[in-house]
Amino acid sequence: MSNLASEGSTSAITTYDVTPTTDIAPEVTSHETTTLAGREEVIGRTYPSWLEKLVFVSSVVGAIWLGMCIWQSSDWHVAGKWSAIICGLPILVLFTTEAFGRIIQSKVTEDRD
């Protein structure tokens, strides 16, 4: 039987007999669990992510409070207020959270050594 579609057929699907090649290397499987980077992990104390989340939420609340103080109490021009609230305060939250996260991480790894 031909693999080509006949003239009156509406099917455009054709099948070809493709034999798999035997040049494919067999998969190497290992029962040993490794990391993606191939480094050796040492199990120690768990990272206190709740503390970092608490610092983040506190920073956001502090930024909102500071934004309200800037808007109400400062004699800045409106463009300066908007710039501080839209650009400055989120960057301040980012830096604060990142700094505290790195401090926490250094203390956790310091305790392992």
C-alpha positions as CSV (number, residue, x, y, z in Angstrom):
1,M,0.0,0.0,0.0
2,S,1.3,3.4,-0.8
3,N,2.0,6.0,1.9
4,L,0.9,8.9,-0.3
5,A,-2.6,10.2,-0.2
6,S,-4.8,9.5,-3.2
7,E,-6.1,12.3,-5.4
8,G,-9.7,12.1,-4.1
9,S,-8.6,11.9,-0.4
10,T,-8.9,14.9,1.8
11,S,-6.3,13.7,4.3
12,A,-2.9,15.3,4.2
13,I,-1.4,13.0,6.7
14,T,1.1,10.5,5.4
15,T,3.1,8.0,7.4
16,Y,6.6,6.9,6.7
17,D,8.4,3.9,8.2
18,V,11.1,5.4,10.3
19,T,13.4,3.0,12.0
20,P,15.1,4.2,15.2
21,T,18.9,4.6,15.0
22,T,21.0,2.5,17.3
23,D,23.7,5.2,17.7
24,I,21.9,6.8,20.7
25,A,23.8,6.4,23.9
26,P,22.0,4.7,26.7
27,E,20.9,7.0,29.5
28,V,23.2,7.1,32.5
29,T,21.1,6.8,35.6
30,S,22.3,7.2,39.1
31,H,20.6,6.6,42.4
32,E,22.6,9.3,44.0
33,T,20.8,12.6,44.4
34,T,22.8,15.7,43.3
35,T,22.2,19.4,42.8
36,L,21.8,21.0,39.4
37,A,25.2,22.7,39.8
38,G,26.8,19.4,41.0
39,R,28.0,20.8,44.3
40,E,27.9,19.1,47.6
41,E,25.3,20.3,50.0
42,V,25.7,20.2,53.8
43,I,22.5,19.9,55.8
44,G,22.5,22.4,58.7
45,R,20.1,24.9,60.2
46,T,17.1,25.8,58.1
47,Y,17.0,29.3,56.7
48,P,14.6,31.5,58.7
49,S,12.5,32.8,55.8
50,W,9.8,33.9,58.2
51,L,12.2,36.5,59.6
52,E,13.0,37.8,56.1
53,K,9.2,38.0,55.3
54,L,8.7,39.9,58.6
55,V,11.4,42.4,57.6
56,F,9.8,42.8,54.1
57,V,6.3,43.5,55.5
58,S,7.7,45.9,58.1
59,S,9.6,47.7,55.4
60,V,6.5,48.0,53.2
61,V,4.5,49.4,56.2
62,G,7.3,51.8,57.0
63,A,7.4,53.0,53.4
64,I,3.7,53.6,53.4
65,W,4.0,55.5,56.7
66,L,6.9,57.5,55.4
67,G,5.1,58.2,52.1
68,M,2.1,59.6,54.0
69,C,4.5,61.8,56.1
70,I,6.3,63.1,53.0
71,W,3.0,63.9,51.3
72,Q,1.4,65.6,54.3
73,S,4.3,67.3,56.2
74,S,6.9,68.2,53.6
75,D,7.0,71.4,51.7
76,W,8.4,69.6,48.6
77,H,7.1,70.3,45.1
78,V,4.4,67.8,44.0
79,A,6.8,66.3,41.4
80,G,9.3,65.6,44.2
81,K,6.6,64.0,46.3
82,W,5.5,61.8,43.5
83,S,9.1,60.8,42.6
84,A,9.8,59.9,46.2
85,I,6.7,57.9,46.6
86,I,6.8,56.1,43.3
87,C,10.5,55.6,42.8
88,G,12.4,56.3,46.0
89,L,10.4,54.4,48.6
90,P,10.1,51.1,46.6
91,I,13.9,51.1,46.1
92,L,14.4,51.8,49.8
93,V,12.2,48.8,50.6
94,L,14.2,46.7,48.2
95,F,17.5,47.7,49.6
96,T,16.4,47.3,53.2
97,T,15.0,43.8,52.6
98,E,18.0,42.7,50.7
99,A,20.4,44.0,53.3
100,F,18.6,42.3,56.2
101,G,18.3,39.1,54.1
102,R,22.1,39.1,53.5
103,I,22.7,39.8,57.2
104,I,20.4,36.9,58.2
105,Q,22.1,34.6,55.6
106,S,25.6,35.5,56.9
107,K,24.5,34.7,60.5
108,V,23.0,31.3,59.5
109,T,26.0,30.3,57.5
110,E,28.3,31.6,60.3
111,D,26.7,29.2,62.8
112,R,27.3,26.3,60.4
113,D,31.1,26.8,60.4
